[in-house]
């Protein structure tokens, strides 16, 4: 005798798994179906990656927006300082030495009679150039050495670990005093080379640890089982997933390198005249801080704002790329 089927308007009958049944009304089934599709994403929509999620968080972070605008402004005036400063930073008039603010010269004059405003604007070029180039060099060298050591391990990993320990034992400022004191060039390249020489071990150690963690994941082991070469695994699978900590540390370190350049220039071993640098101006103004504090205030304030902007940007990038904060 066939079993009677329930009317269609009474809903569906679903087994409970415990010898009974449960009524599922049409509206309940539709609600459950909607829950299975996720929060606002259709079944055909691709899941967002770490980078898309990070960019979405950064766009909503006021710290990132403010620091980004400050950095964009600094980059623009570094490339085209004449947009907001029409004078010559090397043009001086001793008759106006240490004078205060005047029409057309809002920041006053230096001890040599140079316009403080013009020198402050043009000083951004050296600081931003040193910071960006040193960060790129450190990131490239450190990521390459640390990534290869972490991926292959063994003898080369042990050698790199001991070399980084040696470099970590060298005080940065003392090393700059020793190495840069014999350099007579007034360009930024000796300073950049020094920062790359002593800065790559930090990035190398971070890249090494990140690569060691990533290469143990299942997708890397699957690529190895499918016959992928070491270079393909490194470039296609390991490096894209291990680069996030390097980007965070490099972004924060950029502000540190700008401050280091100013420190070395202040001590007389970094950039040298006729180069225009905030460190040089701060060094010259420190002797007249009582009589003409404006000579020190403006370049020191510009340096502090620049370093703070890059550190804030690095903090925002770290918060966006750190999965533990999600």
DAFEN-V804335 format. One line per field, one symbol per residue. ss: DSSP state (H for helix, E for strand, L for the rest). phi: phi as a letter, one per 40 degrees, with the letter a starting at -180 (. if undefined). Layout:
# DAFEN-V804335
ss->???
phi->???
This chain:
# DAFEN-V804335
ss->LLLLLLLHHHLEEEELLLLLEEEELHHHHHHHHHHHLLLLLLLLLLLLLHHHHHHHHHHLLHHHHHHHHHHHHHHHHHHLHHHLLLLLLLLELHHHLLLLLELLELLLELLLLEEHHHHHHHHHHHHHHHHHHHHHHHHHHHHHHHHHHHHHLHHHHHHHHHHHHHHHLLLHHHHHHHHHHHLLLLLLHHHHHHHHHHHHHHHHHHHHHHHHHHLLLHHHHHHHHLLLLHHHHHHHHHHHHHLHHHHHHHHHHHHHHHHHHHHHHHHLLLLLLLLLLHHHHHHHHHHHLLLLLHHHHHHHHHHHHHHHHHHHHHHHHHHHHLHHHL
phi->.cccccccccgcbbccgbgbabcbcccccccccccccgcgbccccccccccccccccccccccccccccccccccccccbcccbbccbcccbbccbcgcccbdgbcbgbcccgcccccccccccccccccccccccccccccccccccccccggcccccccccccccccccccccccccccccbcbcccccccccccbbcccccccccccccccccccccccccccgcccccccccbccccbcdcccccccccdcccccccccccccgbccbdccbaccccccccccbcccbcccccccccccccccccccccccccccccccccc
